[in-house]
Amino acid sequence: MSGRVLRLLLVLVLAAGLGGGAFWWLTEPKRVDAASLPAHTADLANGERMFWAGGCASCHARPGAQGDDKLVLAGGLELPTPFGTFRAPNITPDRATGIGGWSLADFVTAMKDGTSPDGRHYYPAFPYASYQRMRTEDLIDLKAYLDTLPAAENVVAGPDLAFPYNFRRGLGLWKLLYLDGEPYRPSPAYSEQAQAGGYLVEGPGHCGECHTPRSVFGGMERDRWLAGGPSPEGKGTIPNITPVAGQFGEWSEGEIAYALESGFTPDYDSLGGSMASVVTNWSHVPAADREAVAAYLKAIPPIAGP
């Protein structure tokens, strides 16, 4: 082997090593330092409010659960997507198979950074791209409320994904694109009521996860916020909920708030599909929250879409 070829091989090996090191550094899962958490006494009533606004039972209750059984968040619901099948995990206080052994920092890290207690990236089927907007105090309240719910021992299988989606470390690059770590920042042009509604929509309610179209990499296209598009689960279309004339924009604030409480639309139809579960959840939140969401949805810019 000539000296020139040997030098070329050494350069290629060095470049590969540097590239691999840079990739590993860039994709390092982030964690919240326990010392950075605010001093806050948990408010269980607010934690329950966050629970219903976030629709936790819709994904984490056992499939087919009804009534009080929906408060047993043992997981198992399958979520088929174009990337593969995800399964909602057990988030009951069970220490062996749920989140009963998690510290508060573990919980906040999962919700804001999408990182598991053992240092793995969570897939964004868990909507931490929205939950990152939540106030840490609200997350502390939510964890306290979840700890009051029934424990259930239930091991849930991981996702079924093909390469390259099963390469979990690569999610660090996805997070560089779509996870900015910023809290909710309300538009000063909106009323106080609309600003409060924006927090509920963009944070705990994670409405954009379904109602905002996604890029080829599965991230929300923020320039088409709430403009509707293909269902993230691969079937059907999610409607546009911006105030577009002739569509959802014709609904009044009162009609939007009532639909969130009752499931009935202004034309005497009823909300179906996954929205039926959303209505069940939002019927439990204070009326002022539903009214705030309605004010926000009337305040945002109209964007043409489905």
TAMO-V216173 format. One record per residue. RES is the residue in one small letter. SS is DSSP state (helix for helix, strand for strand, loop for the rest). NEAR is the number of other ideal C-beta (glycine too) atoms within 10 Angstrom. Layout:
# TAMO-V216173
RES:SS:NEAR + RES:SS:NEAR
This chain:
# TAMO-V216173
m:loop:6 + s:loop:7 + g:helix:7 + r:helix:8 + v:helix:9 + l:helix:10 + r:helix:10 + l:helix:11 + l:helix:11 + l:helix:10 + v:helix:10 + l:helix:10 + v:helix:10 + l:helix:10 + a:helix:10 + a:helix:10 + g:helix:10 + l:helix:10 + g:helix:10 + g:helix:10 + g:helix:10 + a:helix:10 + f:helix:14 + w:helix:11 + w:helix:9 + l:helix:11 + t:loop:17 + e:loop:13 + p:loop:19 + k:loop:15 + r:loop:17 + v:loop:21 + d:loop:9 + a:helix:12 + a:helix:6 + s:helix:9 + l:loop:16 + p:loop:8 + a:loop:6 + h:loop:15 + t:loop:8 + a:loop:15 + d:loop:16 + l:helix:13 + a:helix:8 + n:helix:16 + g:helix:20 + e:helix:19 + r:helix:21 + m:helix:25 + f:helix:22 + w:helix:21 + a:helix:26 + g:helix:23 + g:loop:20 + c:helix:22 + a:helix:21 + s:helix:17 + c:helix:20 + h:helix:25 + a:loop:22 + r:loop:19 + p:loop:10 + g:loop:9 + a:loop:17 + q:loop:8 + g:helix:6 + d:helix:8 + d:helix:13 + k:helix:18 + l:helix:17 + v:loop:19 + l:loop:28 + a:loop:26 + g:loop:23 + g:loop:18 + l:loop:18 + e:strand:14 + l:strand:17 + p:strand:12 + t:strand:17 + p:loop:13 + f:loop:19 + g:strand:15 + t:strand:14 + f:strand:21 + r:strand:17 + a:loop:22 + p:loop:24 + n:loop:25 + i:loop:24 + t:loop:24 + p:loop:18 + d:loop:18 + r:loop:12 + a:loop:11 + t:loop:18 + g:loop:25 + i:loop:21 + g:loop:15 + g:loop:12 + w:loop:20 + s:loop:13 + l:helix:17 + a:helix:16 + d:helix:19 + f:helix:21 + v:helix:24 + t:helix:24 + a:helix:23 + m:helix:25 + k:helix:21 + d:helix:20 + g:loop:26 + t:strand:23 + s:loop:18 + p:loop:15 + d:loop:7 + g:loop:11 + r:loop:13 + h:strand:21 + y:loop:19 + y:loop:22 + p:loop:23 + a:loop:20 + f:loop:17 + p:loop:22 + y:helix:24 + a:helix:20 + s:helix:22 + y:helix:23 + q:loop:21 + r:loop:22 + m:loop:25 + r:loop:16 + t:helix:17 + e:helix:16 + d:helix:22 + l:helix:24 + i:helix:23 + d:helix:23 + l:helix:27 + k:helix:22 + a:helix:19 + y:helix:21 + l:helix:24 + d:loop:17 + t:loop:11 + l:loop:19 + p:loop:13 + a:loop:19 + a:loop:17 + e:loop:12 + n:loop:18 + v:loop:12 + v:loop:17 + a:loop:11 + g:loop:11 + p:loop:17 + d:strand:13 + l:strand:16 + a:loop:8 + f:loop:6 + p:loop:8 + y:loop:17 + n:loop:14 + f:loop:9 + r:helix:17 + r:helix:13 + g:helix:13 + l:helix:20 + g:helix:20 + l:helix:13 + w:helix:18 + k:helix:24 + l:helix:11 + l:helix:11 + y:helix:19 + l:loop:19 + d:loop:10 + g:loop:10 + e:loop:8 + p:loop:12 + y:loop:17 + r:loop:11 + p:loop:16 + s:loop:11 + p:loop:6 + a:loop:8 + y:loop:17 + s:loop:14 + e:helix:10 + q:helix:17 + a:helix:22 + q:helix:19 + a:helix:19 + g:helix:30 + g:helix:24 + y:helix:23 + l:helix:24 + v:helix:26 + e:helix:22 + g:loop:22 + p:loop:29 + g:loop:27 + h:loop:21 + c:loop:23 + g:helix:23 + e:helix:17 + c:helix:21 + h:helix:25 + t:loop:25 + p:loop:21 + r:strand:18 + s:loop:10 + v:loop:6 + f:loop:11 + g:loop:18 + g:loop:16 + m:strand:23 + e:loop:13 + r:helix:9 + d:helix:9 + r:helix:19 + w:loop:19 + l:loop:28 + a:loop:24 + g:loop:23 + g:strand:20 + p:strand:14 + s:loop:15 + p:loop:22 + e:loop:17 + g:loop:11 + k:loop:9 + g:loop:9 + t:strand:11 + i:strand:24 + p:loop:16 + n:loop:23 + i:loop:25 + t:loop:22 + p:loop:18 + v:loop:17 + a:loop:9 + g:loop:6 + q:loop:17 + f:helix:21 + g:helix:14 + e:helix:12 + w:loop:20 + s:loop:11 + e:helix:20 + g:helix:11 + e:helix:16 + i:helix:23 + a:helix:23 + y:helix:19 + a:helix:22 + l:helix:24 + e:helix:16 + s:helix:13 + g:loop:18 + f:strand:14 + t:loop:15 + p:loop:13 + d:loop:8 + y:loop:6 + d:loop:10 + s:strand:12 + l:loop:16 + g:loop:9 + g:loop:11 + s:helix:14 + m:helix:17 + a:helix:12 + s:helix:16 + v:helix:19 + v:helix:17 + t:helix:15 + n:helix:19 + w:helix:23 + s:loop:13 + h:loop:14 + v:loop:22 + p:loop:11 + a:helix:11 + a:helix:12 + d:helix:22 + r:helix:22 + e:helix:20 + a:helix:25 + v:helix:27 + a:helix:23 + a:helix:21 + y:helix:28 + l:helix:25 + k:helix:19 + a:helix:18 + i:loop:19 + p:loop:10 + p:loop:15 + i:loop:18 + a:loop:12 + g:loop:20 + p:loop:13
